[in-house]
Amino acid sequence: MKKTTENIWNEANILTILRIAFIPVYIVIYGKGYHNGALIVFLLASLTDFLDGRIARKYHLVTNFGKLMDPLADKLMCLTVLLSLVSSGTVQWIPVVLVMTKELFMLIGGTYLLGKGIVVQSHMIGKAAQWLLITAICMSFFHDFFTSWILPVDIILLWVAVIVSLLALIFYAVNTFKTSLS
């Protein structure tokens, strides 16, 4: 049986690769104390996330590479930013550890399923969780502004994002289990 390969060099996948390349740029800029610049890099990376999916669907450029690397790029970028915010004391460890644990389970499960020839498709709950997390991260850059509020919006939104992310994990696990029984 001949194994076919797909061309991964299309506009959507290049945006995904660019998002991964933004990670060290973010680290350097944040590490030098240019937090507003780091936020801009994160926003640009998030914009590529929005664009690559739209481009892939609109121009029929969906590839297995993109299905795997797009969410991985998102997670790596978000976790990098969350860890930098933890290191500066802006965000607490607990929500970040929960997100990291969820992503580890998704990575292990996705790798296992990929070994069986199954590529897990994204669903609306996963996309909602990702965009909530991006919004919460962006708001965390303004944490000092929110600390004087009765309810710090950035922290509340981060916890909402964590809860929706954990619900997404449950959804994917149940959905995959049901599909495997079919």
C-alpha positions as a Markdown table, in Angstrom:
| # | Residue | x | y | z |
|---|---|---|---|---|
| 1 | Met | 0.0 | 0.0 | 0.0 |
| 2 | Lys | 1.4 | 3.4 | -1.1 |
| 3 | Lys | 1.3 | 6.1 | 1.6 |
| 4 | Thr | 0.4 | 9.5 | 0.2 |
| 5 | Thr | 1.7 | 12.7 | 1.6 |
| 6 | Glu | 0.0 | 16.0 | 1.7 |
| 7 | Asn | 1.4 | 19.4 | 0.9 |
| 8 | Ile | 1.6 | 21.3 | 4.2 |
| 9 | Trp | 3.0 | 24.5 | 2.6 |
| 10 | Asn | -0.2 | 26.5 | 2.2 |
| 11 | Glu | -1.3 | 29.9 | 3.6 |
| 12 | Ala | -3.2 | 28.4 | 6.6 |
| 13 | Asn | -0.4 | 26.2 | 7.7 |
| 14 | Ile | 2.2 | 28.9 | 7.3 |
| 15 | Leu | 0.2 | 31.1 | 9.7 |
| 16 | Thr | 0.2 | 28.2 | 12.1 |
| 17 | Ile | 4.0 | 27.9 | 11.8 |
| 18 | Leu | 4.3 | 31.6 | 12.2 |
| 19 | Arg | 2.3 | 31.4 | 15.5 |
| 20 | Ile | 4.8 | 28.9 | 16.8 |
| 21 | Ala | 7.6 | 31.2 | 15.7 |
| 22 | Phe | 6.0 | 34.0 | 17.7 |
| 23 | Ile | 6.6 | 32.1 | 21.0 |
| 24 | Pro | 10.4 | 32.8 | 21.3 |
| 25 | Val | 9.7 | 36.4 | 20.2 |
| 26 | Tyr | 7.1 | 36.8 | 23.0 |
| 27 | Ile | 9.5 | 35.3 | 25.5 |
| 28 | Val | 12.3 | 37.7 | 24.7 |
| 29 | Ile | 10.0 | 40.8 | 24.6 |
| 30 | Tyr | 8.2 | 39.9 | 27.9 |
| 31 | Gly | 11.5 | 38.9 | 29.5 |
| 32 | Lys | 13.0 | 42.4 | 28.7 |
| 33 | Gly | 10.0 | 43.9 | 30.5 |
| 34 | Tyr | 8.2 | 45.2 | 27.4 |
| 35 | His | 4.8 | 43.9 | 28.5 |
| 36 | Asn | 2.8 | 46.0 | 26.1 |
| 37 | Gly | 4.9 | 44.7 | 23.2 |
| 38 | Ala | 4.5 | 41.1 | 24.5 |
| 39 | Leu | 0.7 | 41.7 | 24.5 |
| 40 | Ile | 0.9 | 42.8 | 20.9 |
| 41 | Val | 2.9 | 39.7 | 19.9 |
| 42 | Phe | 0.3 | 37.6 | 21.7 |
| 43 | Leu | -2.6 | 39.4 | 19.9 |
| 44 | Leu | -0.9 | 38.9 | 16.5 |
| 45 | Ala | -0.5 | 35.2 | 17.3 |
| 46 | Ser | -4.1 | 35.0 | 18.2 |
| 47 | Leu | -5.1 | 36.8 | 15.0 |
| 48 | Thr | -3.2 | 34.2 | 13.0 |
| 49 | Asp | -5.2 | 31.5 | 14.9 |
| 50 | Phe | -8.4 | 33.2 | 13.7 |
| 51 | Leu | -7.1 | 33.7 | 10.1 |
| 52 | Asp | -5.6 | 30.3 | 9.5 |
| 53 | Gly | -8.8 | 28.4 | 10.3 |
| 54 | Arg | -10.9 | 30.7 | 8.1 |
| 55 | Ile | -8.4 | 30.5 | 5.2 |
| 56 | Ala | -8.2 | 26.7 | 5.5 |
| 57 | Arg | -11.9 | 26.3 | 5.4 |
| 58 | Lys | -12.7 | 28.9 | 2.7 |
| 59 | Tyr | -10.0 | 27.8 | 0.3 |
| 60 | His | -10.2 | 24.0 | 1.1 |
| 61 | Leu | -6.7 | 24.0 | 2.5 |
| 62 | Val | -7.5 | 21.8 | 5.5 |
| 63 | Thr | -4.7 | 19.3 | 6.1 |
| 64 | Asn | -4.0 | 16.7 | 8.8 |
| 65 | Phe | -0.9 | 18.8 | 9.6 |
| 66 | Gly | -3.1 | 21.8 | 10.2 |
| 67 | Lys | -5.6 | 19.8 | 12.3 |
| 68 | Leu | -2.8 | 18.7 | 14.6 |
| 69 | Met | -0.5 | 21.7 | 14.6 |
| 70 | Asp | -3.1 | 24.5 | 14.8 |
| 71 | Pro | -4.4 | 23.6 | 18.2 |
| 72 | Leu | -0.9 | 22.7 | 19.4 |
| 73 | Ala | 0.4 | 26.1 | 18.3 |
| 74 | Asp | -2.5 | 27.7 | 20.2 |
| 75 | Lys | -1.9 | 25.8 | 23.3 |
| 76 | Leu | 1.9 | 26.4 | 23.3 |
| 77 | Met | 1.4 | 30.1 | 22.8 |
| 78 | Cys | -1.2 | 30.4 | 25.5 |
| 79 | Leu | 0.7 | 28.3 | 28.0 |
| 80 | Thr | 3.9 | 30.3 | 27.4 |
| 81 | Val | 2.0 | 33.5 | 28.1 |
| 82 | Leu | 0.3 | 32.1 | 31.1 |
| 83 | Leu | 3.6 | 30.9 | 32.5 |
| 84 | Ser | 5.1 | 34.3 | 32.0 |
| 85 | Leu | 2.2 | 35.9 | 33.8 |
| 86 | Val | 2.6 | 33.4 | 36.7 |
| 87 | Ser | 6.3 | 34.2 | 36.9 |
| 88 | Ser | 5.6 | 37.9 | 37.2 |
| 89 | Gly | 2.9 | 37.3 | 39.9 |
| 90 | Thr | 0.0 | 38.5 | 37.7 |
| 91 | Val | -1.7 | 35.1 | 37.5 |
| 92 | Gln | -1.8 | 32.4 | 40.2 |
| 93 | Trp | -0.5 | 28.9 | 39.6 |
| 94 | Ile | -3.7 | 26.9 | 40.2 |
| 95 | Pro | -5.6 | 27.9 | 37.0 |
| 96 | Val | -2.5 | 27.5 | 34.9 |
| 97 | Val | -1.8 | 24.0 | 36.3 |
| 98 | Leu | -5.4 | 23.0 | 35.5 |
| 99 | Val | -5.0 | 24.3 | 32.0 |
| 100 | Met | -1.7 | 22.5 | 31.6 |
| 101 | Thr | -3.1 | 19.3 | 33.0 |
| 102 | Lys | -6.1 | 19.5 | 30.6 |
| 103 | Glu | -3.8 | 20.1 | 27.7 |
| 104 | Leu | -1.5 | 17.2 | 28.7 |
| 105 | Phe | -4.6 | 14.9 | 28.7 |
| 106 | Met | -5.6 | 16.2 | 25.3 |
| 107 | Leu | -2.1 | 15.7 | 23.9 |
| 108 | Ile | -1.8 | 12.1 | 25.3 |
| 109 | Gly | -5.3 | 11.3 | 24.0 |
| 110 | Gly | -4.8 | 12.9 | 20.7 |
| 111 | Thr | -1.5 | 11.1 | 20.2 |
| 112 | Tyr | -3.1 | 7.8 | 21.1 |
| 113 | Leu | -5.9 | 8.4 | 18.7 |
| 114 | Leu | -3.6 | 9.5 | 15.9 |
| 115 | Gly | -1.7 | 6.3 | 16.3 |
| 116 | Lys | -5.1 | 4.6 | 15.5 |
| 117 | Gly | -5.5 | 6.8 | 12.5 |
| 118 | Ile | -8.1 | 9.1 | 14.1 |
| 119 | Val | -7.7 | 12.9 | 14.0 |
| 120 | Val | -9.9 | 14.6 | 16.5 |
| 121 | Gln | -11.9 | 17.4 | 15.0 |
| 122 | Ser | -12.3 | 20.7 | 16.9 |
| 123 | His | -15.8 | 21.5 | 18.2 |
| 124 | Met | -17.5 | 24.7 | 19.2 |
| 125 | Ile | -16.9 | 24.1 | 23.0 |
| 126 | Gly | -13.1 | 23.8 | 22.3 |
| 127 | Lys | -13.1 | 27.0 | 20.2 |
| 128 | Ala | -15.1 | 28.8 | 22.9 |
| 129 | Ala | -12.7 | 27.7 | 25.6 |
| 130 | Gln | -9.7 | 28.8 | 23.5 |
| 131 | Trp | -11.2 | 32.3 | 22.8 |
| 132 | Leu | -12.2 | 32.7 | 26.5 |
| 133 | Leu | -8.7 | 31.8 | 27.5 |
| 134 | Ile | -7.2 | 34.3 | 24.9 |
| 135 | Thr | -9.5 | 37.0 | 26.2 |
| 136 | Ala | -8.7 | 36.2 | 29.9 |
| 137 | Ile | -5.0 | 36.3 | 29.1 |
| 138 | Cys | -5.3 | 39.7 | 27.4 |
| 139 | Met | -7.2 | 41.1 | 30.3 |
| 140 | Ser | -4.5 | 39.7 | 32.7 |
| 141 | Phe | -2.1 | 42.2 | 31.1 |
| 142 | Phe | -4.2 | 44.9 | 32.8 |
| 143 | His | -4.4 | 43.1 | 36.1 |
| 144 | Asp | -3.3 | 46.1 | 38.1 |
| 145 | Phe | -6.2 | 48.1 | 36.7 |
| 146 | Phe | -8.7 | 45.4 | 37.8 |
| 147 | Thr | -7.3 | 44.8 | 41.3 |
| 148 | Ser | -9.2 | 47.9 | 42.6 |
| 149 | Trp | -12.5 | 46.4 | 41.4 |
| 150 | Ile | -14.7 | 44.6 | 43.8 |
| 151 | Leu | -14.6 | 41.5 | 41.5 |
| 152 | Pro | -11.4 | 41.5 | 39.4 |
| 153 | Val | -12.7 | 40.7 | 36.0 |
| 154 | Asp | -9.4 | 39.3 | 34.7 |
| 155 | Ile | -9.3 | 36.6 | 37.4 |
| 156 | Ile | -13.0 | 35.8 | 37.1 |
| 157 | Leu | -12.7 | 35.4 | 33.3 |
| 158 | Leu | -9.6 | 33.2 | 33.6 |
| 159 | Trp | -11.5 | 30.9 | 35.9 |
| 160 | Val | -14.5 | 30.8 | 33.5 |
| 161 | Ala | -12.0 | 29.9 | 30.7 |
| 162 | Val | -10.5 | 27.2 | 32.9 |
| 163 | Ile | -13.9 | 25.7 | 33.7 |
| 164 | Val | -15.0 | 25.8 | 30.0 |
| 165 | Ser | -11.7 | 24.2 | 29.1 |
| 166 | Leu | -12.2 | 21.4 | 31.5 |
| 167 | Leu | -15.8 | 20.9 | 30.2 |
| 168 | Ala | -14.3 | 20.8 | 26.7 |
| 169 | Leu | -12.0 | 18.0 | 27.8 |
| 170 | Ile | -15.0 | 16.1 | 29.2 |
| 171 | Phe | -16.9 | 16.7 | 25.9 |
| 172 | Tyr | -14.0 | 15.4 | 23.8 |
| 173 | Ala | -13.5 | 12.4 | 26.0 |
| 174 | Val | -17.2 | 11.4 | 25.9 |
| 175 | Asn | -17.5 | 12.2 | 22.2 |
| 176 | Thr | -14.5 | 10.1 | 21.4 |
| 177 | Phe | -15.7 | 7.2 | 23.6 |
| 178 | Lys | -19.1 | 7.3 | 21.9 |
| 179 | Thr | -17.5 | 7.4 | 18.4 |
| 180 | Ser | -15.3 | 4.4 | 19.3 |
| 181 | Leu | -18.3 | 2.4 | 20.2 |
| 182 | Ser | -20.0 | 3.0 | 16.9 |
